[in-house]
Amino acid sequence: MGRKFFVGGNWKCNGTNDEVKKIVSMLNAAEVPSQDVVEVVVSPPYVFLPVVKSSLRPDFHVAAQNCWVKKGGAYTGEVSAEMLVNLDIPWVILGHSERRALLNESNEFVGDKVAYALAQGLKVIACIGETLEQRESGSTVAVVAAQTKAIAEKVSDWTNVVLAYEPVWAIGTGKVASPAQAQEVHLELRKWLETNVSSEVAASTRIIYGGSVNGGNCKELGGQPDVDGFLVGGASLKPEFIDIIKAAEVKKSA
Protein backbone atom coordinates (compact mmCIF):
# COMPACT_ATOMS: atom_id res chain seq x y z
CA MET A 1 0.00 0.00 0.00
CA GLY A 2 1.61 3.22 -1.13
CA ARG A 3 1.40 6.51 0.71
CA LYS A 4 -1.58 8.52 -0.52
CA PHE A 5 -0.59 11.90 -1.96
CA PHE A 6 -1.55 14.75 0.38
CA VAL A 7 -2.13 18.39 -0.59
CA GLY A 8 -2.76 20.95 2.13
CA GLY A 9 -3.68 24.59 1.51
CA ASN A 10 -2.64 26.94 4.31
CA TRP A 11 -4.57 30.18 3.82
CA LYS A 12 -2.65 31.80 6.70
CA CYS A 13 -4.09 35.13 7.91
CA ASN A 14 -5.91 35.96 4.68
CA GLY A 15 -9.45 36.38 3.46
CA THR A 16 -12.77 38.17 3.80
CA ASN A 17 -16.19 36.54 3.78
CA ASP A 18 -16.56 37.22 0.07
CA GLU A 19 -13.04 36.08 -0.81
CA VAL A 20 -13.49 32.86 1.16
CA LYS A 21 -16.76 32.12 -0.64
CA LYS A 22 -15.01 32.64 -4.00
CA ILE A 23 -12.17 30.28 -3.07
CA VAL A 24 -14.64 27.61 -1.93
CA SER A 25 -16.64 28.01 -5.17
CA MET A 26 -13.43 27.57 -7.17
CA LEU A 27 -12.55 24.41 -5.23
CA ASN A 28 -16.05 22.99 -5.50
CA ALA A 29 -16.05 23.40 -9.28
CA ALA A 30 -12.61 21.88 -9.79
CA GLU A 31 -12.04 18.58 -11.53
CA VAL A 32 -9.35 16.81 -9.53
CA PRO A 33 -8.13 13.23 -9.05
CA SER A 34 -10.31 11.04 -6.85
CA GLN A 35 -9.92 10.57 -3.10
CA ASP A 36 -8.10 7.29 -3.59
CA VAL A 37 -5.34 9.22 -5.42
CA VAL A 38 -5.08 12.41 -3.36
CA GLU A 39 -6.19 13.72 0.03
CA VAL A 40 -6.95 17.45 0.02
CA VAL A 41 -7.16 19.58 3.16
CA VAL A 42 -7.61 23.37 3.28
CA SER A 43 -6.86 25.52 6.30
CA PRO A 44 -8.73 28.82 6.56
CA PRO A 45 -8.40 31.20 9.53
CA TYR A 46 -10.40 30.17 12.62
CA VAL A 47 -13.24 32.60 11.98
CA PHE A 48 -13.97 31.05 8.58
CA LEU A 49 -13.77 27.38 9.63
CA PRO A 50 -17.55 26.84 10.04
CA VAL A 51 -18.51 28.52 6.75
CA VAL A 52 -15.83 26.66 4.81
CA LYS A 53 -16.68 23.33 6.42
CA SER A 54 -20.39 23.73 5.69
CA SER A 55 -19.94 24.78 2.05
CA LEU A 56 -16.88 22.81 0.89
CA ARG A 57 -17.23 19.69 -1.26
CA PRO A 58 -17.28 16.49 0.84
CA ASP A 59 -14.13 14.97 -0.65
CA PHE A 60 -12.02 17.92 0.63
CA HIS A 61 -11.39 18.37 4.34
CA VAL A 62 -10.71 21.30 6.63
CA ALA A 63 -7.86 22.04 9.04
CA ALA A 64 -7.32 24.66 11.72
CA GLN A 65 -4.01 26.53 11.60
CA ASN A 66 -3.21 25.97 15.27
CA CYS A 67 -4.66 24.89 18.59
CA TRP A 68 -3.81 25.20 22.25
CA VAL A 69 -1.48 22.78 24.03
CA LYS A 70 -3.96 21.59 26.64
CA LYS A 71 -7.62 21.66 27.64
CA GLY A 72 -9.40 25.00 27.33
CA GLY A 73 -9.86 27.41 30.21
CA ALA A 74 -8.33 30.75 31.15
CA TYR A 75 -6.28 31.13 27.96
CA THR A 76 -7.61 34.27 26.31
CA GLY A 77 -7.33 34.21 22.53
CA GLU A 78 -6.60 30.49 22.28
CA VAL A 79 -8.70 27.75 20.68
CA SER A 80 -8.58 24.25 22.15
CA ALA A 81 -8.37 20.91 20.36
CA GLU A 82 -11.68 20.00 22.00
CA MET A 83 -13.39 22.96 20.33
CA LEU A 84 -12.15 21.83 16.91
CA VAL A 85 -13.38 18.30 17.57
CA ASN A 86 -16.74 19.75 18.64
CA LEU A 87 -16.98 21.56 15.28
CA ASP A 88 -16.03 18.36 13.39
CA ILE A 89 -12.79 19.91 12.14
CA PRO A 90 -10.64 16.83 11.48
CA TRP A 91 -7.18 18.36 10.97
CA VAL A 92 -4.88 20.93 12.56
CA ILE A 93 -1.53 22.43 11.46
CA LEU A 94 0.97 22.60 14.31
CA GLY A 95 4.51 23.94 14.59
CA HIS A 96 4.41 26.16 11.51
CA SER A 97 7.67 28.08 11.18
CA GLU A 98 5.84 31.40 11.41
CA ARG A 99 4.63 30.42 14.87
CA ARG A 100 8.00 29.02 15.86
CA ALA A 101 9.72 32.25 14.78
CA LEU A 102 7.16 34.96 15.63
CA LEU A 103 5.67 33.38 18.77
CA ASN A 104 8.75 31.51 19.97
CA GLU A 105 7.14 28.07 19.94
CA SER A 106 9.92 25.67 20.95
CA ASN A 107 10.43 22.14 19.65
CA GLU A 108 9.20 20.78 22.99
CA PHE A 109 6.09 22.98 22.99
CA VAL A 110 5.24 21.83 19.47
CA GLY A 111 5.76 18.20 20.53
CA ASP A 112 3.35 18.70 23.43
CA LYS A 113 0.80 20.32 21.12
CA VAL A 114 0.99 17.47 18.61
CA ALA A 115 0.56 14.85 21.32
CA TYR A 116 -2.41 16.66 22.90
CA ALA A 117 -4.20 17.24 19.59
CA LEU A 118 -3.77 13.58 18.60
CA ALA A 119 -5.06 12.46 22.00
CA GLN A 120 -8.25 14.45 21.38
CA GLY A 121 -8.78 12.71 18.04
CA LEU A 122 -7.44 15.34 15.66
CA LYS A 123 -5.16 14.55 12.73
CA VAL A 124 -2.01 16.68 12.66
CA ILE A 125 0.09 18.32 9.96
CA ALA A 126 3.32 18.78 11.94
CA CYS A 127 5.71 21.32 10.45
CA ILE A 128 9.49 21.28 10.59
CA GLY A 129 12.21 23.11 8.65
CA GLU A 130 15.48 25.00 8.81
CA THR A 131 16.37 28.68 8.36
CA LEU A 132 18.72 29.95 5.66
CA GLU A 133 21.51 30.38 8.23
CA GLN A 134 21.07 26.79 9.38
CA ARG A 135 21.14 25.49 5.82
CA GLU A 136 24.24 27.50 4.94
CA SER A 137 26.03 26.23 8.04
CA GLY A 138 25.29 22.65 7.00
CA SER A 139 23.00 21.85 9.92
CA THR A 140 19.75 21.21 8.01
CA VAL A 141 19.51 17.53 8.91
CA ALA A 142 20.44 18.12 12.57
CA VAL A 143 17.78 20.85 12.87
CA VAL A 144 14.92 18.88 11.31
CA ALA A 145 15.95 15.74 13.22
CA ALA A 146 15.77 17.66 16.53
CA GLN A 147 12.34 19.06 15.58
CA THR A 148 11.11 15.57 14.66
CA LYS A 149 12.63 14.03 17.80
CA ALA A 150 10.63 16.44 20.00
CA ILE A 151 7.46 15.09 18.35
CA ALA A 152 8.56 11.45 18.40
CA GLU A 153 9.27 11.63 22.13
CA LYS A 154 5.61 12.44 22.80
CA VAL A 155 3.85 10.44 20.07
CA SER A 156 3.53 6.66 19.92
CA ASP A 157 0.99 6.33 17.10
CA TRP A 158 1.94 8.09 13.86
CA THR A 159 -1.16 6.99 11.92
CA ASN A 160 -2.72 10.47 12.03
CA VAL A 161 0.46 12.51 11.54
CA VAL A 162 1.60 14.10 8.29
CA LEU A 163 5.10 15.58 8.52
CA ALA A 164 5.51 18.83 6.56
CA TYR A 165 9.07 19.82 5.68
CA GLU A 166 9.11 23.55 5.02
CA PRO A 167 12.52 25.17 4.62
CA VAL A 168 11.97 28.58 6.21
CA TRP A 169 14.08 30.29 3.55
CA ALA A 170 11.65 29.08 0.86
CA ILE A 171 8.35 30.11 2.48
CA GLY A 172 6.78 33.03 0.64
CA THR A 173 10.14 34.10 -0.74
CA GLY A 174 9.79 32.70 -4.23
CA LYS A 175 12.90 30.61 -3.53
CA VAL A 176 12.16 26.91 -3.80
CA ALA A 177 14.21 23.97 -2.67
CA SER A 178 15.24 22.15 -5.82
CA PRO A 179 13.57 18.77 -6.29
CA ALA A 180 16.94 17.19 -5.39
CA GLN A 181 17.24 19.29 -2.19
CA ALA A 182 13.69 18.41 -1.15
CA GLN A 183 14.21 14.71 -1.87
CA GLU A 184 17.49 14.71 0.08
CA VAL A 185 15.89 16.08 3.25
CA HIS A 186 12.76 13.93 2.92
CA LEU A 187 14.94 10.83 2.56
CA GLU A 188 16.99 11.81 5.63
CA LEU A 189 13.76 12.30 7.60
CA ARG A 190 12.53 8.89 6.54
CA LYS A 191 15.85 7.34 7.58
CA TRP A 192 15.58 9.12 10.93
CA LEU A 193 12.09 7.70 11.48
CA GLU A 194 13.31 4.23 10.55
CA THR A 195 16.22 4.39 13.01
CA ASN A 196 14.43 6.15 15.87
CA VAL A 197 10.77 5.14 15.57
CA SER A 198 10.22 2.10 13.35
CA SER A 199 10.56 0.93 9.77
CA GLU A 200 6.75 0.71 9.56
CA VAL A 201 6.31 4.36 10.57
CA ALA A 202 9.10 5.41 8.19
CA ALA A 203 7.45 3.59 5.30
CA SER A 204 3.89 4.76 5.96
CA THR A 205 4.24 8.35 7.22
CA ARG A 206 3.64 10.96 4.58
CA ILE A 207 6.33 13.62 4.38
CA ILE A 208 5.11 16.60 2.38
CA TYR A 209 7.01 19.64 1.11
CA GLY A 210 6.14 23.28 1.63
CA GLY A 211 7.91 26.41 0.45
CA SER A 212 6.82 28.42 -2.60
CA VAL A 213 5.11 25.44 -4.26
CA ASN A 214 3.25 26.55 -7.38
CA GLY A 215 1.67 25.25 -10.55
CA GLY A 216 4.98 25.40 -12.37
CA ASN A 217 7.17 23.37 -10.00
CA CYS A 218 4.69 20.96 -8.39
CA LYS A 219 5.00 18.08 -10.84
CA GLU A 220 8.78 17.81 -10.63
CA LEU A 221 8.73 18.15 -6.83
CA GLY A 222 5.88 15.67 -6.52
CA GLY A 223 7.71 13.16 -8.67
CA GLN A 224 10.47 12.73 -6.09
CA PRO A 225 10.19 9.30 -4.42
CA ASP A 226 10.05 10.60 -0.84
CA VAL A 227 7.91 13.69 -1.48
CA ASP A 228 4.34 12.63 -0.62
CA GLY A 229 2.58 15.90 -1.37
CA PHE A 230 2.61 19.56 -0.44
CA LEU A 231 1.65 22.17 2.11
CA VAL A 232 0.85 25.16 -0.08
CA GLY A 233 0.76 28.75 1.12
CA GLY A 234 -0.05 31.70 -1.16
CA ALA A 235 -0.85 29.54 -4.17
CA SER A 236 -3.65 27.82 -2.23
CA LEU A 237 -5.70 31.02 -2.54
CA LYS A 238 -5.44 30.96 -6.34
CA PRO A 239 -6.71 28.77 -9.19
CA GLU A 240 -3.26 27.19 -9.56
CA PHE A 241 -4.00 25.25 -6.36
CA ILE A 242 -6.04 22.96 -8.62
CA ASP A 243 -2.95 22.30 -10.75
CA ILE A 244 -1.02 21.45 -7.59
CA ILE A 245 -3.70 18.96 -6.54
CA LYS A 246 -3.52 17.40 -10.00
CA ALA A 247 0.22 16.87 -9.52
CA ALA A 248 -0.81 13.81 -7.49
CA GLU A 249 -1.18 12.06 -10.86
CA VAL A 250 2.62 11.88 -11.17
CA LYS A 251 2.63 9.14 -8.52
CA LYS A 252 0.14 7.03 -10.46
CA SER A 253 2.33 7.06 -13.54
CA ALA A 254 5.57 6.60 -11.60
Salt bridges, closest charged atoms under 4 A:
GLU39 OE1 - ARG206 NH1 2.74
ASP59 OD1 - ARG57 NE 2.78
GLU98 OE2 - LYS12 NZ 2.74
GLU98 OE1 - HIS96 ND1 3.60
GLU105 OE2 - ARG99 NE 2.86
GLU105 OE2 - LYS113 NZ 2.82
ASP112 OD1 - LYS154 NZ 2.65
GLU130 OE2 - ARG135 NE 2.80
GLU153 OE2 - LYS149 NZ 2.75
GLU166 OE1 - HIS96 NE2 3.15
GLU188 OE2 - LYS191 NZ 3.70
ASP226 OD1 - ARG3 NH2 3.98
ASP226 OD1 - ARG190 NE 2.57
ASP228 OD1 - ARG3 NE 2.96
ASP228 OD2 - ARG190 NH2 2.64
GLU249 OE1 - LYS252 NZ 3.42
